[in-house]
Amino acid sequence: MATPATQQPESGTQASTVEVKPLLNLAGKIIAVTGANRGIGLGVAECCLLNGAEAVYSIDLAEPGEEFAAVEKIFPGKLRSQTANVTDEASITAAINKIVAEAGAIHGMVCNAGRTNHKAALDFTKEEIEALFSVNLFGAFYTARAAARAFIKLDIKGSIVFTASMASYRPNKRVPSAPYGASKAGVRNMTHTLAMEWAKYGIRVNSISPGLVRTAMTYWVPQQPDWEQQLKYYGGMPRLAEVQELGGAYVYLLSDAASYTTSIDIPVNGVIGIC
């Protein structure tokens, strides 16, 4: 087995103690993913396990269902769950503490839990707007902060990956959602700021911006009567992404191969221009 490369100092520079690990895998790592009982989160969890993660914990408010059970059967004892409410910082902190107590460590946190609601800006109620921001933005921040505190306490150079959205770059032309896009734009900005603040601890912070992904939240997309015409007009890959197709980007950012990668967003969009 190849040994990790050690960075050699350039002439006239101080010797480096950085150990570079260019292998792209998650061997021995404990990863937590919020909202991973289904959808994108479960796809990310599955990809982490396929790439050697020691264990992946889903942190979710809902109980695991059939989708979760199907993946759990493939990876017996490695896909686990914790119940928590990401909008309550004490709740998410308690879940992370339980993971550390059970697994002995935590190396990566995917802040993925989110919700969507598409309608005209003038039609949103106050409660609907607050619900989107509470989960998508505040919940992501509470989760990241709880994870960072755990990394610092354990002296682990951990990785935090947010799930942002292509809607943070531009509006969905067919079904706009100003509060959703704004909450995800906040996630991308938070990625850069937290990466700057926590770099001194060796904590890396990045985000992924999915486009249209085939989940329960996007069931309506291919049901539009002019869907085929939309694909021809906008170009790009003429289909929605499968959740597992996002996994490679998350695995990279969670792995030691990305040891010098922080404060970036990776769009995974198939070049489709409708979102």
Order of alpha helices (4+ residues) and beta strands (2+ residues): beta-beta-beta-alpha-beta-alpha-beta-alpha-beta-alpha-alpha-beta-alpha-beta-alpha-alpha-beta
